[in-house]
Amino acid sequence: MTQLHFPKGFYWGAATSSHQVEGGMNNDWTKWELDNAERLAKGASIKWTKWQQEKFPEMFDPQNYISGNAAGHYHRYQEDFDIAQSLGHNAHRFSIEWSRIEPEEGKFDEKEIEHYRQVIFALRQRNIEPFVTLWHWPNPIWIGEMGAWKNKKTARYFIRYAERIFSEYKDLVKFWIPLNEPGTEVSLGYLFGNQPPGLKSKLAANRAFKNLMQVQKDIYRLAKSISPDFQVGCSHFMFDIKPSDRLPWNIIAARIIDYFANHRFFKSFRESCDFFGIQYYQPFHVNLRLGGHFMGLFENKKTIDWHNDLNWQIFPEGIYNVLKKAAKNGKPIYITENGLADSADEHREKFIKEHLKFVQKAIAEDVDVRGYFHWSLMDNFEFVEMRGFWPRFGLVEIDYKTQKRTIRKSAYAYAKVCKNNFLEIE
């Protein structure tokens, strides 16, 4: 056996987001869920393949698309952090729910502020470093009613919320991620309309992205004024984008897509980040057919049989490729999400080990990677494109009827890496 060692002080953990695990939400997403659950259930037969429909019949139930109690983490965070500690995690990424903190404009809920203080205390008591995300897509209802991020005023309100949070927890939290995947939410929520706020407008998408870029810059300055010790980052979803072949139009198209998906982001946020959070799940190989009528995922023949429950291709080498690309920006990197939907837990152990093998390879080539957060600590309400409960990403299985937690076998394999700070390979 060969041991692949990681740097001393490397952060190992998992990630969650408030809306997806806490339950009991009242925000612009919960309203959208109620309005669209029937439509999403009826559309499952078109959206998903036959084998997925047969394996996950719950996708035809409207309740699948209503977050409801989710994983009950709001009331069971102590238990969940006990599990994380037992698995050797020394860091945990989670989000604070803006709609809980400021349910009405200008009215901050002291009870909820204290709740999240206790959440952070619970992590600290277990020697788990908190990485706090301020916005993981949902907004207070009153923000949604004013147009959310397409309205410039939202940035001003968000900065006020951030200032309150920074001030409340400045002695407890060092690592902050103000925005989670802003480009993804702009694309899916404002341009394609398949998740809240459900818009299909290039103008709205452009406005939203500009507002989010500006708020990151403003919050970075704000954070440093409150505590120069704060480490402020921004998480970014990265495909491993490549042409499907050497045809010139595919090469050019891949470069254009890569510019807008990655280069534009890094260029826009480089000066307002101490680190970048990279989130990688799958490759994107560009294939433009004659006349440019088709562009989409291209199967990599070497790994064509390895897919997760969402039918995403699993391509571990891709994480090495995106890390090398992100490293050109000269900032430390944390892998803030990397995981797969795998209800039977058939592939997760190999998935983790193969991806970590390529992470270590990047580190050996002087890429400054300082932590890895698996997505997710527990099964949750997968709200990207409103998939709901049926995709299972958790190291911990959740029985949504009883809220019982069951640690999956793959979680123990990952725990061995976390505790040893090295990966054993044959």
Secondary structure, DSSP 8 states (H G I E B T S, - for coil): -EEEE--TT-EEEEE--HHHHT----SHHHHHHHHHHHHHHHTHHHHS-HHHHHH-GGGGSGGGG--TTTT-HHHHHHHHHHHHHHTT--EEEEE--HHHH-SBTTB--HHHHHHHHHHHHHHHHTT-EEEEEEESS---HHHHHTTGGGSTHHHHHHHHHHHHHHHHHTTT--EEEEES-HHHHIIIIIIS-SSTT----HHHHHHHHHHHHHHHHHHHHHHHHH-TT-EEEEEEE--EEEESSS-HHHHHHHHHHHIIIIIHHHHHHGGG-SEEEEE---EEEE---GGG--------GGGTT-B-TT--B--THHHHHHHHHHHTT---EEEEE-----TT-SSHHHHHHHHHHHHHHHHHTT--EEEEEEE-SB---BTGGG-BTSS---SEEEETTTTEEEE-HHHHHHHHHHHHTEEEE-
